[in-house]
Amino acid sequence: MPKTLAILVLVGVTAIGGWFVVSAWGGGSVQQPVAYNHKVHIDAGMECAACHTGAEEGTHAGIPTTDKCALCHKVDRPYPKTPKDLAFYLKANKEIPWRQLHRTRRHVYFSHQRHVALAGIDCEKCHGDVKKKTTPFDRAAFPDRQAGMNLCVDCHRKEKVTTDCMACHR
């Protein structure tokens, strides 16, 4: 009986641990409603913060609203080309229901402003070579999907900035 109980406990702990990993970092791919091409927009001279409001001056980097897209994309004009999936939301005057890919855990404090504006870290440092990204991110937007504390601590050590737990954990 004790051996069976130990196996059940091990299976339970593994299942709960797996659920936490999947819920925090995501499981499989996510299909975005618009086939956003970062490369095309960056090649056109756009900065990340043009669409991701808050990336330089806030805690969170936002996602583009339909109104942001409509500043350049008009369904009745040939240039810039408006993809059909985007045209649907523009014509309907509906927000694009972007799928969230990554959530910082509640006990973790992360500020894009602190990293981007104050430390001068390029988006690519954490999010990979976005300039070459022709398809939407389909899961957590980090190189090799390695988001998490180890990625952060390794960078903090390399850059010789604080690794005090209370700097990021509440």
JOCORBEL-V809774 format. One record per helix or strand. SS is the DSSP state (a for helix, b for strand). FROM is the first residue (numbers start at 1). TO is the last residue. If there is no record, write none. Layout:
SS|FROM|TO, SS|FROM|TO
//
This chain:
a|2|25, a|38|43, a|48|51, a|66|70, a|84|92, b|108|108, a|112|118, a|123|127, a|130|132, a|143|145, a|149|158, a|165|167, b|169|169
//
